[in-house]
Amino acid sequence: MISSKRYQLISILAEQGDNYISGQMLSERLQISRTAIWKHMNELKKDGYQFESAPKKGYRLIKKPDNLNESTIKWGLKTNWLGKQIEFQESMTSTQDIAHDLARKGAAHGTVITTNNQLRGRGRMDRTWHSDNDGGIWMSLILRPDIPPHQASQITLFVAVTLVESLERHTGLDIQIKWPNDLFINGKKISGILTEMQAELESIQYLIIGFGINVNQSMEQLPSEINKRSTSLRMESDNNWDKLTLIQQLLHDFEKAYELYFETGFEPIKQKWLKHAYKLHELVHVKTFQEEYDAEIKGIYDDGALIVTKRNGDDERIYSADITW
Ligand code: BTN
């Protein structure tokens, strides 16, 4: 992870905007020597930052890199606790696995793990999540909510609602949620969420919220076995999206929404989920471990279960199933 002095140095220089700040002033504010500041600047240059120095005036920041890494995500990130610790590597097996590892070692609530491509991305129900390309956002968050384990399913629905609202706000696209938490645009999957938990009987040790969002992939870059059912923001909008900005907006919106959920409870989330629900009040095909039948989607319960009405008029509560149409 980036040294906190280096991060403070970027923040101080960024605060100054176009103004210069003297080496002496930086050294006092950071409590490190001027040589140490110079070394940090050299490291930052390797990441693509550019500085200008002027005699008697000092330094100013003139360019930040637009590639994804820990310092570029942090720079300009307007959150209080989410993303204060960021683990970024160009390539990872799965952000989910790295997140579990860090959480076991005590990583803080709000730690963010992200990468440009995953070698062994995982989806729900042990499926492969194709993410060996830098066209998407592949990210896991470590959360340590003070809630009983059975409430974790609400968090999963909350995440789906939050991603939809944030992506809609920033891209202008119209996004739906297919139960339990797949994001769809025009009938095709754009994003999936995987929630994993380490818990005792009564309390959660940590939650790992993993989400993948197809951002800039073309049809050819999506694997052929899924490209009929999947899409990307670019394919739906003809726009190449800046992943860095999207990530910062998502983290900012997520933090705000998370705090609101703990103030106002699940009801507002449920209403928003219903507003975006894909195929609500329509006939779908339900396949559970025990049976298969056609039914109409009616809504969700507070525990995240899907309510469907069978053809004979009976309501069913579904916790796990494949829903098709
Ligand atoms: C699904 O729809 O089945 C869930 C997909 C979740 C994918 C994300 S990408 C980031 C994180 N790391 C993983 O290996 N999986 C999740």
Residues whose N, C-alpha, C, O or C-beta is under 5 A from the ligand:
A	BS01	BTN	S94 T95 Q96 R120 G121 R122 G123 R124 W129 W138 M139 S140 G192 I193 L194 G210 F211 G212
